[in-house]
Structures are given as structure tokens and as C-alpha cells.
Amino acid sequence: MPGTDVHITVAHLYVPPPPPPQPAASQPPAQHSCTLTNSGTCIRGGEFCRQADYGTTGYDADGQAWVCTGNTTHPHWE
């Protein structure tokens, strides 16, 4: 249209990128107290375990996990 001035203003919106993710804090490995035998000592791999413990996980004095498994009549820590 004659005599009509049209002005268009374009606004630029700057959105900064998100900050990089923070490195996960290193956490020490979970500490487990040892699983005790009937005689009160820590379990050891290869030892017999109680039938009631069959299928459970126990820990030796070094924190290594062992599973009570094997023969259900005479299970042992593997």
C-alpha cells in the first residue's frame, strides 16, 4: 500500500547450552561385615554352610561375596 511503512523487528533469543554433567563422585565400595559360621568365625570359600543359608550370599573377612550353594544336603560357600 502506498504510504504505509512496515517495519519488522526480529528479536534473537540466546539460550546458553546446559553446563556439562558433573562427574559422579567416586564412592568407596560397599563394606560388608563378614558372615559368621556357627563357631563364630568368618566364612571362607569352600567351607560348608548351613542348610538354612542355602541360596544366600555371605561375605568373608576380606569382603568377598560367596553364595551358599551346591548339594542341598551339604551346601558350601562357592
N, C-alpha and C positions, 0 to 999 in steps of 0.2 A: 504494500500500500504506500502510495506516495506520501511523504512527510511523516512517516512513522519510523521512529528509531527503535530497533530491537537490540538489546544487549543481553548476552548470555554470559553468566559468570559460572565457571566450573570450579568448585572447591575440591581440593585434593586432601583426602584424609589419610594421614600416615599412621599406620598401626605397626609399632615395632614388633619384631618376632619375639616369641616367648624365650625366656632365658634357657640355656641348655640344662638338661636334668642334672641334678646333683648326684655325684657318685654315692652308691649305697654305703652306709657306714659299715665297715667290716666288723662283724660280730664274732666274738670267740665261739668256738664250737660248744655245743651244749655239754654241760658237765653232768654226769650221772654217777650216783653213788653205786658202789658195787652191790651186786645181788648176793645175798648170803646163803650159804649152804646150811644144812641142819646143824653142823658143828660150829657155825658162826664165822667161817672164813669166806673170802670172796670166791665166787665160782671161777673155774678155769675151763677152757675149751677141752672137750673130750671127756670131762667128768660126767658121771651120771647125774641126772636131775630128777626132782620129784615128779611123779605122775601128775600131780595137781598143776605143775608148771608146764605141762606139755603144750606146745604151740606158742608159748610166751617168749619174750625177749628178755634176757638178763645181761648184766654188764660185769666184766671182770675188773680187777684193781686198776688196770690201765685205761678203762673206759671203753674197751672194745665190746661190741654187741655180740651176743651169742643167742641162738634160738634153741629151745628145748625141743628136740625132735628125734626122729629115728623110730625104733621099736617102741610101741606104746606101753609094753610091759616093763621095759628097761630103757627109758629115754635117756639121752645125754645131750650136753651142750655142744652144738656144732656151730 
